[in-house]
Amino acid sequence: MGKVTGFMEYDRLAEANLPVAGRVKNYKEFVLHLTDAEAKQQGARCMDCGIPFCTTGCPVNNIIPDFNDLVYNQDWKTAIDVLHSTNNFPEFTGRICPAPCEAACTLNINAEAVGIKSIEHAIIDKAWENDWVTSQISSHKTGKKVAIVGSGPAGLATAQQLARVGHTVVLLEKNGRIGGLLRYGIPDFKLEKSHIDRRMAQMQAEGVEFRVNQNVGENVNADDLLAEFDAVVLAGGAEHPRDLPVTGRELDGVMYAMDFLTPQNKVNAGDVIENQVMATGKHVVVIGGGDTGSDCVGTSNRHGAASITQFELMPQPPEKENKELVWPNWPLKMRTSSSHEEGANRDWSITTKELIGENGKVVALKGAKVEWVDGKMVEVAGSEFTIKADLVLLAMGFVSPVQKLLDAFGVNKDARGNAQAATEGKNPYKTSVDKVFAAGDVRRGQSLVVWAIREGRQAARAVDEFLMGSSTLPR
């Protein structure tokens, strides 16, 4: 490595955030990438550890030690080439990935991990600033046509890879804009949509055709796609949310998190949304302690909520993990997001017993503390409470893809309702239906953007092999 003793000399340096008071007044990104000097210093912390577990902790297997060393030596142009060799969209992952690579960092055993995500963020931003991100246009056409259903990260990665080896690629999106979860699920303050637009321009130059308002099972017939295309890739998300079966669920003001988040993204994009549900002046309760719940907190803060409370059913995790026990795997530990820092009350081991309404509208939530005994949830005696709630957002995760899409093609499903397709063996990512493949959340269930990119890349290779007998695409 460029600085053999760097990990002993330098501390981890976090990216700076704009102050809370200013950033909650808009939906712009507020995380600032490292300066060249700061990135060089972080790159110097990468150890000559022998076995870089970070590369296996990363779902796309980024060649992390190499680009860390290149940044240390300020060879940014080669660094983006190395990063792009495994990851089509580092501007997405550099902003919203939880960084399992850092959990697996060898330095993380007894110190703070290298700031891998911040280095990735700095590399791709510098690449765009210097016009190093260029289209890779195939010099030949194969004559094969591939339809990809779903334009989230899995669909985008599949489309880009297949276009680059000469296939005619059509990407179908049921909404009015391309991007799937990236466009409509992730708030702009975490990922501004200009990043998607730039990639779309690149991919259009590479030959990808985008078609919006294309909803398979409604205005698009699955059989027509199978007749027109040589292969079809299902790359939709796991969009069916987990519900909360309690008294009062039907009350006005109780809604799924995505029904709250998506309209705000559309408004930010210039759409006119009638009767948008706002958190302004309301007492908001978010049920669910994950990333979607955190996004509800951040959006409610920007709306100007009177108060925000977030409940999680599971116990509060420890402040720090037992690294000797869990490293290099992803640890269960206390995580506080930037949205939480902007203001929210959080509580754990809370079950919702009832939603209380007046005149058809929710006004309060009745809950209780729980504990886990012999693997079963037990209510703590005397712990029942009632909290004011004008808006209750259900952010408890997603159970499966929308079944209508899978039923339209008639593919077999696994026990969880996902498209059934193996990732190994003959014809990986192929479903039970000839010519139909599946990748991303539609196949694996709710997961990370980085996993979607990985599966999209691997599915592209599988489709290329299916169509051509062999493939030069990386796996």
C-alpha positions in Angstrom: 0.0 0.0 0.0 1.0 3.6 -0.5 1.4 4.3 3.2 2.2 1.1 5.1 1.8 2.7 8.5 -1.1 4.9 7.6 -3.6 3.0 9.6 -1.5 3.7 12.8 -1.0 7.4 12.0 -4.5 8.6 10.9 -8.0 8.4 12.4 -11.1 7.7 10.5 -12.6 10.9 9.1 -16.3 11.1 8.6 -17.9 13.1 5.8 -19.2 16.5 6.9 -22.9 17.3 6.9 -24.5 20.7 6.4 -26.1 22.0 9.7 -29.5 20.6 10.6 -31.2 24.0 10.9 -30.6 24.7 7.2 -30.9 21.3 5.6 -34.4 20.6 7.0 -35.7 23.6 5.0 -35.2 21.8 1.7 -34.7 18.4 0.0 -31.2 18.9 -1.2 -28.3 16.5 -0.4 -26.4 17.7 2.6 -23.5 15.2 2.8 -20.2 16.7 1.5 -17.7 14.4 -0.1 -14.1 14.4 1.2 -11.6 16.9 -0.2 -8.7 15.4 -2.2 -6.4 15.7 0.9 -9.0 14.1 3.2 -9.6 11.2 0.7 -5.8 10.7 0.4 -5.5 10.4 4.1 -8.4 7.9 4.3 -6.8 5.9 1.5 -3.6 5.8 3.5 -5.5 4.0 6.3 -6.1 0.9 4.1 -3.8 -1.8 5.6 -1.7 -4.3 3.7 -3.9 -6.9 5.4 -3.2 -9.8 3.1 -6.8 -10.9 2.8 -9.1 -8.0 2.0 -12.3 -9.1 3.5 -13.9 -5.8 2.4 -14.1 -7.1 -1.1 -16.3 -10.1 0.0 -18.3 -8.0 2.4 -19.2 -5.8 -0.6 -22.0 -7.5 -2.7 -20.6 -6.3 -6.0 -17.0 -7.2 -4.8 -15.5 -3.8 -5.4 -11.7 -4.0 -5.6 -11.4 -1.8 -2.6 -7.7 -2.0 -1.7 -6.8 -1.0 -5.2 -8.9 2.1 -5.5 -7.9 3.1 -1.9 -4.3 3.0 -3.0 -5.0 4.9 -6.2 -6.7 7.6 -4.2 -3.8 7.8 -1.8 -1.5 8.3 -4.8 -4.1 10.8 -6.3 -4.5 8.7 -9.5 -8.3 9.5 -9.6 -8.7 8.5 -13.3 -7.5 5.0 -12.8 -9.5 4.8 -9.5 -12.8 5.4 -11.3 -11.9 2.8 -13.9 -11.3 0.2 -11.1 -14.5 1.2 -9.4 -16.6 1.0 -12.6 -15.2 -2.4 -13.3 -17.4 -3.9 -10.6 -20.1 -1.2 -10.0 -22.2 0.4 -12.6 -23.5 3.1 -10.3 -21.1 4.1 -7.5 -22.9 7.5 -7.2 -25.9 5.5 -5.8 -24.0 3.2 -3.5 -21.5 6.0 -2.4 -24.5 7.8 -1.0 -27.1 5.3 0.2 -25.3 2.0 0.8 -24.9 1.0 4.5 -21.4 -0.1 3.7 -21.1 -3.8 4.6 -17.6 -3.5 3.2 -16.6 -1.3 6.2 -18.0 -3.9 8.6 -15.7 -6.5 7.0 -12.7 -4.2 7.0 -9.7 -5.9 8.7 -9.0 -2.6 10.5 -12.5 -2.8 12.0 -11.4 -5.7 14.2 -10.0 -3.5 16.9 -10.2 0.1 15.5 -12.5 2.1 13.2 -12.8 0.9 9.6 -11.4 2.7 6.6 -13.9 5.2 5.3 -14.5 3.1 2.1 -17.9 4.5 1.3 -16.6 8.1 1.6 -13.7 7.3 -0.7 -16.1 5.8 -3.3 -18.3 8.9 -3.0 -15.3 11.1 -3.7 -14.1 9.1 -6.6 -17.4 9.1 -8.6 -18.1 12.8 -7.9 -14.7 13.7 -9.2 -15.2 11.5 -12.2 -18.4 13.3 -13.2 -16.8 16.7 -12.6 -14.0 15.8 -15.0 -16.2 14.1 -17.7 -14.5 10.7 -17.1 -17.9 8.9 -17.1 -18.4 8.2 -20.8 -20.7 5.9 -22.7 -19.4 2.5 -23.7 -21.1 1.9 -27.1 -20.9 -1.6 -28.6 -19.2 -1.8 -31.9 -21.5 -4.5 -33.1 -25.2 -5.5 -32.7 -26.2 -9.1 -31.9 -29.7 -8.8 -33.4 -31.1 -10.0 -30.1 -33.8 -8.1 -28.2 -34.2 -8.1 -24.4 -37.0 -6.5 -22.4 -36.4 -5.6 -18.8 -39.4 -5.0 -16.5 -38.5 -2.6 -13.8 -36.1 0.4 -13.9 -34.7 0.3 -10.3 -31.0 -0.5 -9.7 -31.3 -4.1 -10.8 -33.1 -3.2 -14.0 -30.7 -0.4 -14.8 -27.6 -2.6 -14.2 -29.0 -5.4 -16.3 -29.9 -3.0 -19.1 -26.5 -1.3 -19.2 -24.5 -4.5 -19.2 -26.6 -6.1 -22.0 -26.5 -2.9 -24.2 -22.7 -2.8 -23.9 -22.4 -6.3 -25.5 -24.6 -5.3 -28.4 -28.1 -6.4 -27.5 -31.1 -4.2 -28.2 -32.5 -3.4 -24.8 -35.8 -2.0 -23.9 -36.4 -1.0 -20.2 -40.0 -0.8 -19.1 -41.2 1.2 -16.1 -44.7 1.4 -14.8 -44.3 4.9 -13.4 -43.9 8.1 -15.3 -40.1 8.4 -14.7 -37.3 5.9 -14.8 -35.5 4.9 -11.6 -37.8 2.7 -9.6 -36.9 2.7 -5.9 -34.1 5.2 -6.6 -36.6 7.7 -8.1 -39.7 7.2 -6.0 -38.6 5.5 -2.8 -35.4 7.2 -1.6 -35.9 10.9 -0.5 -34.1 13.5 -2.5 -32.1 14.6 0.5 -30.4 11.2 0.4 -30.2 10.9 -3.4 -30.9 13.8 -5.7 -32.5 12.5 -8.9 -30.1 14.3 -11.2 -27.8 11.3 -10.6 -30.3 9.0 -12.2 -30.8 11.5 -15.1 -27.1 11.5 -15.9 -27.0 7.7 -16.0 -30.1 7.7 -18.2 -28.4 10.0 -20.7 -25.3 7.7 -20.7 -27.4 4.6 -21.2 -29.5 6.1 -24.0 -26.2 6.8 -25.8 -25.3 3.2 -25.3 -28.5 2.1 -27.0 -31.0 1.5 -24.1 -34.6 2.5 -24.9 -36.6 3.7 -21.9 -40.4 3.2 -21.9 -42.4 4.7 -19.1 -46.1 4.1 -18.0 -45.7 0.5 -19.0 -47.5 -1.7 -16.4 -47.3 -5.4 -17.2 -50.7 -6.9 -16.4 -52.5 -3.7 -17.1 -51.6 -1.9 -20.3 -48.8 -4.3 -21.3 -49.4 -7.9 -22.0 -46.8 -10.5 -20.9 -47.4 -12.7 -23.9 -46.8 -9.8 -26.2 -43.4 -9.2 -24.6 -42.5 -12.9 -24.9 -43.4 -12.8 -28.6 -41.5 -9.6 -29.3 -38.3 -10.2 -27.3 -35.7 -13.0 -27.2 -35.5 -12.7 -23.4 -37.4 -10.9 -20.6 -35.8 -10.0 -17.3 -38.1 -9.3 -14.3 -36.3 -6.7 -12.2 -39.1 -5.1 -10.2 -38.9 -4.4 -6.5 -40.4 -6.0 -3.4 -43.2 -3.5 -3.2 -45.9 -5.3 -1.2 -45.7 -3.7 2.3 -46.2 -5.5 5.6 -49.5 -4.5 7.2 -50.5 -3.8 10.8 -53.6 -5.8 11.6 -55.0 -3.8 14.6 -58.2 -2.1 15.5 -58.2 1.3 13.8 -56.1 0.4 10.8 -58.7 1.8 8.5 -58.7 5.3 10.0 -57.8 8.3 7.9 -54.2 9.3 8.7 -52.9 5.7 8.9 -50.9 4.8 5.8 -48.0 2.9 4.4 -44.7 4.7 4.4 -44.3 4.6 0.6 -47.7 6.2 0.1 -46.3 9.1 2.2 -42.8 9.3 0.7 -43.4 8.8 -3.0 -45.7 11.8 -3.5 -43.1 14.1 -1.9 -40.5 12.8 -4.4 -43.0 13.5 -7.3 -43.6 17.0 -6.0 -39.9 17.6 -5.8 -39.7 16.6 -9.5 -42.4 19.2 -10.4 -45.5 17.0 -10.4 -48.7 18.3 -9.1 -50.1 16.0 -6.4 -53.7 16.5 -5.3 -54.4 15.9 -1.6 -50.9 15.1 -0.7 -50.6 13.9 2.9 -48.4 16.3 4.8 -46.9 16.0 8.3 -47.0 19.7 8.8 -48.1 20.6 12.4 -49.0 17.0 13.1 -47.9 14.5 15.8 -46.4 11.8 13.6 -45.8 8.2 14.8 -43.6 6.0 12.6 -43.9 2.3 13.2 -40.8 0.4 12.1 -37.1 1.2 12.9 -35.4 0.6 9.6 -34.3 2.8 6.7 -37.8 3.4 5.4 -38.9 4.6 8.9 -35.8 6.8 9.0 -36.8 8.3 5.6 -40.3 9.0 7.1 -38.6 10.9 10.0 -36.5 13.0 7.7 -39.4 13.9 5.4 -41.7 14.7 8.4 -39.0 17.0 9.7 -39.0 18.8 6.4 -42.7 19.1 6.4 -42.6 20.7 9.8 -44.2 18.1 12.0 -45.2 19.1 15.6 -43.5 15.9 16.9 -42.1 12.7 15.6 -42.0 9.4 17.4 -40.6 6.2 16.0 -41.4 2.8 17.5 -39.5 -0.5 16.8 -40.9 -3.9 17.9 -37.5 -5.5 18.5 -35.3 -4.7 21.5 -32.8 -1.8 21.4 -29.6 -3.1 20.0 -26.2 -2.5 21.8 -24.3 0.6 21.2 -21.3 -1.4 20.0 -21.1 -4.9 18.5 -19.0 -7.7 19.9 -16.4 -7.6 17.0 -14.7 -10.9 18.1 -18.1 -12.6 17.7 -19.5 -11.0 14.5 -16.6 -9.7 12.3 -16.5 -9.7 9.3 -20.3 -10.1 9.1 -22.8 -7.3 9.3 -23.3 -6.5 13.0 -26.5 -5.8 14.9 -25.8 -2.5 16.8 -27.3 0.8 17.5 -27.5 3.0 14.4 -28.6 6.7 14.4 -29.3 8.1 11.0 -28.9 11.7 9.9 -32.7 11.9 10.0 -32.8 10.9 13.6 -30.2 13.6 14.3 -32.7 16.1 12.9 -35.2 15.3 15.6 -37.2 12.3 16.7 -38.2 10.4 19.8 -37.2 6.7 19.4 -38.3 3.7 21.5 -37.8 0.0 21.2 -39.7 -3.2 22.3 -43.0 -1.5 21.5 -46.1 -3.2 20.2 -49.1 -1.3 18.8 -52.3 -2.5 20.4 -54.9 -0.1 18.9 -55.2 3.0 16.8 -57.8 5.4 18.3 -59.9 7.6 16.1 -62.4 10.4 16.2 -64.8 11.2 13.3 -62.9 8.6 11.2 -59.5 10.1 11.7 -56.7 8.8 13.8 -56.0 10.8 17.0 -53.9 8.5 19.2 -52.0 5.2 19.3 -52.3 2.7 22.2 -49.2 0.7 22.7 -47.3 -1.4 25.3 -43.8 -2.5 26.1 -42.9 -6.1 25.2 -40.1 -8.5 26.1 -39.0 -11.7 24.5 -39.4 -14.9 26.6 -38.3 -18.3 25.1 -38.6 -16.8 21.6 -42.1 -15.4 22.2 -43.2 -11.8 22.5 -44.8 -11.1 25.9 -46.4 -7.8 26.9 -44.9 -6.3 30.0 -47.6 -5.9 32.7 -48.6 -2.4 33.4 -46.7 -0.9 30.5 -49.6 0.1 28.3 -49.6 3.8 27.2 -51.4 6.1 24.8 -49.6 8.7 22.6 -51.2 11.4 20.5 -51.0 10.6 16.8 -52.4 12.6 13.9 -50.4 10.7 11.3 -49.3 7.0 11.6 -46.8 5.7 9.0 -46.3 2.0 8.6 -42.7 1.3 7.8 -42.4 -2.4 8.8 -40.7 -3.7 5.7 -41.9 -5.4 2.5 -43.0 -9.0 2.3 -42.9 -9.7 -1.5 -43.0 -8.4 -5.0 -46.4 -7.4 -6.4 -47.9 -10.7 -7.4 -49.7 -9.4 -10.4 -46.4 -9.2 -12.3 -45.3 -12.7 -11.5 -48.8 -14.1 -12.3 -48.8 -12.3 -15.7 -45.8 -14.4 -16.7 -46.8 -17.5 -14.8 -43.4 -18.0 -13.1 -43.0 -20.3 -10.1 -42.7 -18.6 -6.7 -40.8 -19.5 -3.6 -42.4 -19.7 -0.2 -42.2 -16.0 0.3 -43.9 -15.1 -3.0 -40.7 -14.1 -4.8 -39.9 -15.2 -8.3 -38.1 -18.5 -8.1 -34.7 -18.6 -9.8 -31.4 -20.0 -8.8 -28.2 -18.0 -8.9 -25.9 -21.0 -9.7 -25.9 -23.9 -12.0 -27.2 -24.0 -15.6 -29.1 -20.9 -16.7 -28.7 -18.9 -13.4 -31.4 -16.3 -12.8 -33.7 -18.1 -15.2 -37.3 -18.7 -13.9 -39.6 -21.6 -14.6 -40.8 -19.9 -17.8 -38.6 -20.1 -20.9 -36.9 -16.9 -21.8 -37.9 -15.2 -18.5 -35.2 -14.3 -16.0 -35.5 -12.6 -12.6 -33.0 -10.4 -10.6 -33.0 -8.1 -7.6 -35.7 -7.8 -5.0 -38.3 -9.5 -7.2 -36.1 -12.6 -6.8 -34.4 -12.3 -3.4 -36.9 -10.2 -1.5 -36.4 -6.8 0.2 -32.7 -6.0 0.1 -30.0 -3.4 -0.6 -29.4 -1.3 -3.7 -25.9 -2.8 -3.9 -27.4 -6.3 -3.9 -29.8 -5.2 -6.7 -26.8 -4.0 -8.8 -24.9 -7.2 -8.2 -27.9 -9.4 -9.3 -28.5 -7.1 -12.3 -24.9 -7.6 -13.5 -25.0 -11.3 -12.9 -28.4 -11.7 -14.6 -27.1 -9.8 -17.6 -24.3 -12.3 -18.0 -26.8 -15.2 -17.7 -29.0 -13.7 -20.3 -26.0 -13.1 -22.6 -24.9 -16.7 -22.3 -28.5 -17.9 -22.9 -28.7 -15.8 -26.1 -25.2 -16.2 -27.4 -23.9 -19.5 -25.9 -21.1 -17.7 -24.1 -20.4 -14.2 -22.5 -17.6 -11.8 -22.0 -19.5 -10.0 -19.3 -18.0 -10.2 -15.8 -19.9 -12.3 -13.2 
